[in-house]
């Protein structure tokens, strides 16, 4: 998968996506990541990329000229995504869908957002991490890319890891996990996990998944 990211802060993308599994995904060839500095397409000697909002208001808006130039400099055919709190909510289902795409282009929103003509002209999708606002859309882009790339074949060490987890086939949260020692400071691992009976373990995990979802995300049960 090729992913291009257009941002004013390239290091906010390169550094975290160069570590751990995302770094290995690039080394293995599963992820072909290209990070582009929007200021390379800025206007004038000061490489201007933003201006005041039309109609007045606070803050600054990313200009269309640099964004059009940055997008048009990339290989054609990529699926364009804008990170924005005004977008549709990103979910595990969204990640699974986008993981089937060969080429994604992320534009990280910033300031008061981007000139809407970019979205209209390129028919871009707006995606949001949730009902809150970040100081920089590059952070949201990194989170989305991580969620997508980990689903690509060969990226996770155990392919079941992407199945037996929260928001998997059941749509519920994952059951609590434990490891050694069996007893730590009087806090024991549940006996059922130590008995070696896989059927009973599966039943326990299914029940605990429901309990955890009811406590932390009851909205998932309604859905």
SERO-4910 file (N, C-alpha, C, O; in steps of 0.05 Angstrom, whole numbers):
BEGIN
 pado doro    nc1    nc2    nc3   cac1   cac2   cac3    cc1    cc2    cc3    oc1    oc2    oc3
  Unk    A     17    -24      0      0      0      0     18     25      0     37     27     15
  Unk    A     10     44    -18     24     70    -17      7     90     -2    -17     91     -6
  Unk    A     20    105     16      6    126     31     23    151     28     46    152     35
  Unk    A     10    173     19     22    199     18      9    216     39    -16    216     43
  Unk    A     25    232     53     14    250     74     24    278     67     48    283     65
  Unk    A      5    297     64     12    325     60      7    340     86    -16    339     96
  Unk    A     27    352     96     25    365    123     45    388    126     64    390    111
  Unk    A     40    405    145     58    426    151     79    417    171     99    431    177
  Unk    A     76    393    182     94    383    203    102    354    197     92    335    209
  Unk    A    120    351    177    128    324    168    138    306    191    133    282    190
  Unk    A    153    317    210    165    301    231    143    289    249    147    267    261
  Unk    A    120    302    251     98    291    267     87    265    255     74    249    268
  Unk    A     93    261    229     84    237    215    107    217    213    104    194    220
  Unk    A    131    226    204    153    208    199    162    194    224    167    170    224
  Unk    A    165    209    246    177    197    270    160    174    282    170    152    284
  Unk    A    134    179    289    119    156    300    115    133    281    114    110    289
  Unk    A    112    140    255    107    118    235    133    104    227    133     85    211
  Unk    A    156    114    238    181    100    232    189     81    254    210     68    253
  Unk    A    172     78    275    178     62    298    161     36    298    140     35    285
  Unk    A    170     17    313    154     -7    320    143    -21    295    157    -23    274
  Unk    A    118    -29    296    106    -44    274    104    -28    248    107    -38    226
  Unk    A     99     -1    251     97     15    227    124     17    213    126     18    188
  Unk    A    146     19    228    172     19    217    178     -8    203    190     -8    181
  Unk    A    171    -30    216    175    -56    204    158    -60    179    167    -73    160
  Unk    A    134    -49    179    117    -51    155    130    -38    131    127    -47    109
  Unk    A    144    -16    136    159     -3    114    183    -19    106    189    -22     82
  Unk    A    197    -30    125    220    -47    118    212    -72    102    227    -80     85
  Unk    A    189    -83    109    180   -107     96    167   -101     69    161   -120     53
  Unk    A    161    -75     63    149    -68     38    119    -68     38    106    -64     17
  Unk    A    106    -73     62     77    -72     63     67    -43     61     45    -38     51
  Unk    A     83    -24     71     76      4     71     97     20     56    121     19     62
  Unk    A     88     34     36    105     53     21     96     81     28     78     92     16
  Unk    A    110     93     48    101    118     60    117    142     48    142    141     45
  Unk    A    102    163     40    115    187     29    103    211     44     78    215     44
  Unk    A    119    227     57    110    250     73    119    275     58    143    278     52
  Unk    A    101    294     54    106    318     38    101    343     55     80    345     68
  Unk    A    119    361     54    116    387     68    100    406     50    109    412     28
  Unk    A     77    414     60     60    432     44     74    458     37     68    470     16
  Unk    A     93    467     54    107    492     48    124    490     23    132    511     12
  Unk    A    130    466     14    145    463    -11    129    474    -35    140    480    -56
  Unk    A    103    477    -31     85    488    -51     74    515    -43     55    525    -55
  Unk    A     86    527    -22     77    553    -13     81    575    -33     97    572    -52
  Unk    A     68    598    -29     69    620    -48     88    642    -39     90    649    -16
  Unk    A    104    651    -59    122    674    -54    147    666    -38    151    642    -31
  Unk    A    163    686    -32    188    680    -18    184    670     10    201    657     22
  Unk    A    160    676     22    154    667     49    139    640     49    132    630     70
  Unk    A    135    629     25    122    603     22     95    602     37     90    585     53
  Unk    A     78    622     31     53    625     45     34    602     39     31    594     16
  Unk    A     21    591     59      3    569     56    -25    574     68    -43    558     65
  Unk    A    -28    597     81    -54    602     94    -62    632     91    -45    648     83
  Unk    A    -87    637     97    -97    665     96   -122    666    114   -131    646    124
  Unk    A   -132    691    118   -155    695    135   -180    684    123   -182    682     98
  Unk    A   -200    676    139   -224    664    129   -241    684    113   -244    707    121
  Unk    A   -251    676     90   -270    692     75   -295    697     91   -306    678    103
  Unk    A   -304    721     93   -328    728    109   -321    735    138   -339    742    153
  Unk    A   -295    734    144   -287    742    171   -287    719    191   -297    697    185
  Unk    A   -276    723    214   -275    703    235   -246    699    244   -228    709    232
  Unk    A   -243    684    266   -216    680    277   -200    659    262   -211    643    246
  Unk    A   -174    659    267   -157    638    256   -149    642    227   -154    663    215
  Unk    A   -137    621    216   -128    620    189   -138    595    175   -144    575    188
  Unk    A   -139    597    148   -148    574    132   -127    567    112   -114    585    100
  Unk    A   -121    541    108   -102    533     88   -112    540     60   -134    534     53
  Unk    A    -95    553     44   -102    563     18   -104    540     -3    -92    519      0
  Unk    A   -120    545    -24   -124    524    -44   -100    520    -62    -94    497    -70
  Unk    A    -85    541    -69    -63    539    -88    -42    518    -80    -35    501    -96
  Unk    A    -31    520    -55    -11    500    -47    -22    472    -46     -9    452    -52
  Unk    A    -47    469    -37    -59    443    -34    -64    430    -61    -59    407    -65
  Unk    A    -75    445    -80    -79    435   -107    -52    426   -119    -50    404   -130
  Unk    A    -31    443   -116     -5    437   -127      6    411   -114     18    395   -128
  Unk    A      3    408    -88     14    385    -74      0    359    -83     13    339    -88
  Unk    A    -26    361    -85    -42    337    -93    -35    329   -122    -32    306   -129
  Unk    A    -34    349   -139    -29    344   -168      0    335   -174      5    325   -196
  Unk    A     17    338   -154     45    329   -158     48    299   -152     69    287   -157
  Unk    A     26    286   -142     27    258   -134     17    241   -157      3    250   -175
  Unk    A     23    215   -156     12    196   -176    -18    197   -175    -30    198   -153
  Unk    A    -32    197   -198    -61    199   -198    -74    174   -188    -63    152   -187
  Unk    A   -100    177   -180   -116    154   -173   -117    149   -143   -131    131   -135
  Unk    A   -102    164   -127   -103    159    -98   -129    168    -85   -142    187    -95
  Unk    A   -137    155    -64   -162    162    -50   -155    184    -30   -138    179    -12
  Unk    A   -167    207    -32   -159    230    -17   -176    232      9   -201    232      8
  Unk    A   -162    235     31   -175    237     57   -165    262     72   -141    267     73
  Unk    A   -184    277     82   -177    301     98   -183    295    127   -205    286    134
  Unk    A   -164    299    145   -170    296    174   -183    321    184   -171    343    182
  Unk    A   -206    319    195   -222    342    203   -242    334    224   -255    313    222
  Unk    A   -246    351    245   -266    345    265   -294    346    254   -314    338    266
  Unk    A   -297    358    229   -323    360    216   -329    335    199   -350    334    186
  Unk    A   -310    316    199   -314    292    182   -330    270    194   -338    272    217
  Unk    A   -335    249    179   -347    225    189   -329    211    209   -304    213    207
  Unk    A   -340    198    229   -324    186    250   -309    162    239   -320    144    227
  Unk    A   -283    162    244   -266    139    236   -270    117    256   -273    121    280
  Unk    A   -272     92    246   -278     69    262   -261     45    253   -247     47    232
  Unk    A   -263     23    267   -249     -1    259   -260    -10    231   -244    -20    215
  Unk    A   -285     -7    227   -297    -14    201   -285      3    179   -280     -7    157
  Unk    A   -281     29    185   -269     47    165   -241     37    159   -232     37    136
  Unk    A   -225     30    180   -198     21    176   -197     -4    159   -181     -7    141
  Unk    A   -216    -23    164   -217    -48    149   -223    -42    120   -212    -55    102
  Unk    A   -241    -23    115   -248    -16     87   -224     -3     73   -218    -10     50
  Unk    A   -211     16     86   -189     30     73   -164     12     70   -148     17     52
  Unk    A   -162     -9     86   -139    -27     84   -140    -43     57   -120    -55     50
  Unk    A   -162    -42     43   -164    -56     17   -157    -37     -6   -158    -45    -29
  Unk    A   -149    -12      0   -143      8    -20   -113      7    -26    -96      5     -8
  Unk    A   -105     10    -51    -77     10    -59    -63     36    -53    -39     35    -47
  Unk    A    -77     58    -54    -63     84    -51    -81    104    -36   -104    110    -45
  Unk    A    -71    114    -14    -86    133      2    -69    159      3    -45    158      5
  Unk    A    -83    182      2    -70    208      6    -84    222     29   -108    227     29
  Unk    A    -69    228     50    -79    243     73    -70    272     72    -47    278     67
  Unk    A    -89    290     76    -83    318     80    -90    324    109   -113    322    117
  Unk    A    -70    332    124    -75    338    153    -85    366    156    -71    386    150
  Unk    A   -110    369    165   -121    395    169   -106    410    191    -94    398    209
  Unk    A   -108    436    190    -94    453    210   -108    480    212   -124    487    195
  Unk    A   -102    495    233   -115    521    237   -145    518    238   -155    501    252
  Unk    A   -159    534    222   -189    532    221   -198    512    200   -222    509    195
  Unk    A   -179    499    187   -186    479    166   -174    486    140   -155    503    138
  Unk    A   -184    474    118   -174    479     92   -196    491     74   -219    488     80
  Unk    A   -187    505     54   -206    517     35   -224    495     23   -214    475     13
  Unk    A   -250    498     26   -268    476     19   -268    469    -11   -278    448    -18
  Unk    A   -258    487    -27   -256    480    -55   -238    456    -61   -242    442    -81
  Unk    A   -219    451    -43   -203    427    -46   -220    402    -43   -218    383    -59
  Unk    A   -237    402    -23   -255    379    -18   -275    376    -41   -280    354    -50
  Unk    A   -286    398    -51   -305    397    -72   -293    387    -98   -304    370   -112
  Unk    A   -270    398   -105   -258    392   -131   -248    363   -133   -252    349   -152
  Unk    A   -235    354   -111   -223    327   -111   -241    306   -100   -234    282    -98
  Unk    A   -266    314    -91   -285    296    -79   -272    280    -56   -274    256    -54
  Unk    A   -258    296    -39   -244    284    -16   -263    275      6   -285    286      9
  Unk    A   -254    255     21   -269    246     44   -258    260     69   -234    262     72
  Unk    A   -276    269     86   -268    280    112   -272    260    133   -294    248    136
  Unk    A   -251    255    149   -253    235    171   -244    248    197   -225    263    198
  Unk    A   -258    241    218   -252    251    245   -247    228    264   -260    207    262
  Unk    A   -229    232    283   -224    212    303   -246    210    324   -251    189    336
  Unk    A   -260    233    329   -281    233    349   -291    261    354   -283    280    339
  Unk    A   -307    264    374   -320    290    379   -303    308    396   -310    315    418
  Unk    A   -280    314    386   -261    333    399   -243    345    378   -242    335    355
  Unk    A   -229    366    385   -212    380    366   -183    378    374   -176    383    397
  Unk    A   -165    371    356   -136    370    361   -123    395    351   -134    410    334
  Unk    A    -99    400    360    -84    424    350    -73    419    323    -66    438    309
  Unk    A    -71    394    315    -58    388    289    -69    362    277    -70    341    290
  Unk    A    -78    364    253    -90    341    239    -70    319    232    -78    297    226
  Unk    A    -44    326    233    -24    305    228    -25    283    249    -20    260    243
  Unk    A    -32    290    273    -34    270    295    -57    251    288    -54    227    292
  Unk    A    -79    262    279   -101    245    271    -94    227    247   -101    203    247
  Unk    A    -79    237    228    -71    222    205    -54    198    214    -57    176    203
  Unk    A    -35    202    233    -18    181    242    -35    159    255    -30    135    251
  Unk    A    -54    167    271    -71    147    285    -87    130    264    -88    106    266
  Unk    A    -98    144    244   -113    130    224    -95    111    208   -103     88    202
  Unk    A    -72    120    200    -53    104    184    -45     79    200    -44     57    189
  Unk    A    -39     83    226    -32     60    243    -54     39    243    -49     15    240
  Unk    A    -79     49    247   -102     30    248   -106     16    222   -114     -7    222
  Unk    A   -100     29    199   -104     17    173    -81     -3    167    -87    -26    159
  Unk    A    -57      6    170    -33    -10    162    -31    -36    178    -22    -56    167
  Unk    A    -38    -35    203    -35    -59    220    -53    -82    210    -50   -105    217
  Unk    A    -73    -75    193    -91    -95    182    -81   -107    156    -93   -127    146
  Unk    A    -59    -97    145    -48   -107    120    -36   -135    125    -25   -139    147
  Unk    A    -37   -153    106    -26   -180    110      4   -179    117     19   -165    104
  Unk    A     11   -193    138     39   -196    146     49   -175    165     71   -178    175
  Unk    A     33   -154    170     43   -132    188     43   -141    217     62   -136    232
  Unk    A     21   -154    226     20   -165    253     33   -192    254     31   -208    235
  Unk    A     46   -198    275     59   -224    278     40   -247    278     46   -268    267
  Unk    A     16   -243    290     -4   -264    291    -29   -253    277    -40   -233    287
  Unk    A    -38   -265    255    -60   -254    240    -86   -254    257   -104   -238    251
  Unk    A    -88   -271    277   -112   -271    294   -113   -246    311   -134   -240    322
  Unk    A    -91   -232    315    -91   -208    331   -110   -188    321   -122   -172    337
  Unk    A   -114   -187    295   -132   -167    283   -161   -177    283   -180   -162    275
  Unk    A   -165   -201    292   -192   -213    293   -202   -214    322   -225   -205    328
  Unk    A   -186   -224    340   -194   -227    368   -186   -202    383   -168   -203    400
  Unk    A   -200   -180    377   -194   -155    391   -219   -138    392   -239   -146    380
  Unk    A   -217   -115    405   -241    -98    407   -250    -90    379   -233    -85    361
  Unk    A   -276    -87    376   -289    -79    351   -284   -100    329   -286    -93    305
  Unk    A   -279   -125    336   -275   -147    317   -302   -156    307   -321   -141    306
  Unk    A   -304   -182    299   -329   -192    287   -354   -188    305   -376   -184    294
  Unk    A   -351   -190    331   -374   -187    349   -382   -158    352   -405   -153    360
  Unk    A   -364   -139    347   -370   -111    351   -367   -102    380   -373    -79    386
  Unk    A   -359   -121    397   -356   -115    426   -327   -109    433   -309   -112    417
  Unk    A   -323   -101    458   -296    -96    468   -283   -123    475   -297   -142    482
  Unk    A   -257   -123    473   -242   -148    479   -243   -154    509   -244   -136    526
  Unk    A   -243   -179    516   -244   -188    544   -217   -180    558   -197   -176    544
  Unk    A   -217   -177    584   -192   -171    598   -171   -192    593   -177   -216    590
  Unk    A   -146   -184    593   -123   -202    589   -106   -203    614   -104   -184    629
  Unk    A    -93   -226    618    -75   -231    641    -50   -245    631    -50   -257    609
  Unk    A    -29   -244    647     -5   -259    641      8   -269    667     -5   -266    688
  Unk    A     31   -280    666     45   -289    690     55   -265    707     61   -244    695
  Unk    A     57   -268    733     52   -292    750     22   -297    754      6   -279    750
  Unk    A     16   -321    763    -12   -328    768    -24   -313    791    -48   -310    793
  Unk    A     -7   -305    810    -16   -289    832      5   -267    837     28   -272    841
  Unk    A     -5   -242    837     13   -219    841      1   -202    863    -20   -190    860
  Unk    A     15   -201    886      6   -185    909    -23   -191    917    -38   -174    924
  Unk    A    -29   -217    916    -56   -225    924    -77   -221    903   -101   -226    908
  Unk    A    -69   -213    879    -87   -209    857    -83   -233    837    -64   -233    823
  Unk    A   -102   -252    837    -98   -276    821   -109   -273    792   -126   -257    787
  Unk    A    -97   -289    775   -108   -293    749   -133   -310    752   -132   -330    767
  Unk    A   -155   -305    738   -179   -322    741   -172   -351    735   -158   -357    716
  Unk    A   -183   -369    752   -176   -397    750   -182   -409    723   -167   -427    714
  Unk    A   -204   -400    710   -211   -411    684   -190   -408    663   -188   -425    645
  Unk    A   -173   -387    666   -152   -383    646   -128   -400    651   -110   -402    634
  Unk    A   -127   -413    674   -104   -430    681   -111   -460    678    -93   -477    681
  Unk    A   -136   -467    672   -144   -495    672   -138   -510    647   -139   -534    647
  Unk    A   -131   -496    625   -125   -509    600   -148   -519    584   -145   -533    564
  Unk    A   -173   -511    592   -197   -520    577   -205   -497    558   -216   -477    566
  Unk    A   -198   -501    532   -202   -479    513   -231   -471    509   -237   -448    504
  Unk    A   -249   -490    511   -277   -484    509   -287   -466    531   -301   -446    526
  Unk    A   -279   -472    556   -287   -456    578   -274   -428    577   -286   -408    585
  Unk    A   -249   -427    568   -235   -401    565   -251   -384    545   -255   -360    549
  Unk    A   -259   -396    522   -274   -381    502   -300   -371    513   -308   -348    507
  Unk    A   -314   -387    529   -339   -379    541   -335   -356    561   -350   -337    561
  Unk    A   -314   -358    577   -308   -337    596   -302   -311    582   -311   -290    590
  Unk    A   -286   -313    561   -278   -288    547   -303   -275    534   -305   -251    533
  Unk    A   -321   -292    523   -345   -281    511   -362   -267    531   -373   -245    526
  Unk    A   -364   -279    555   -380   -266    576   -368   -241    586   -381   -221    590
  Unk    A   -341   -241    590   -327   -217    600   -327   -195    579   -327   -172    586
  Unk    A   -327   -202    554   -328   -182    533   -354   -167    535   -355   -143    532
  Unk    A   -376   -181    540   -402   -169    543   -403   -151    568   -413   -129    567
  Unk    A   -392   -161    590   -391   -145    615   -375   -119    611   -384    -98    619
  Unk    A   -352   -122    598   -335    -98    594   -348    -78    575   -346    -54    580
  Unk    A   -361    -88    554   -375    -70    536   -398    -56    549   -402    -32    545
  Unk    A   -413    -70    566   -436    -58    580   -426    -36    599   -439    -16    602
  Unk    A   -403    -40    611   -392    -21    630   -380      3    617   -384     26    625
  Unk    A   -364     -1    595   -348     20    583   -361     32    558   -357     56    553
  Unk    A   -375     16    542   -386     26    517   -414     14    512   -418     -1    494
  Unk    A   -433     21    529   -460     11    526   -472     18    499   -491      5    489
  Unk    A   -462     39    486   -473     47    460   -468     26    439   -483     23    420
  Unk    A   -447     10    442   -441    -11    423   -462    -33    425   -469    -46    405
  Unk    A   -474    -38    448   -495    -58    451   -520    -48    436   -534    -65    425
  Unk    A   -526    -22    437   -549    -12    424   -546    -14    393   -565    -19    379
  Unk    A   -521    -10    384   -515    -12    355   -518    -41    346   -514    -47    322
***
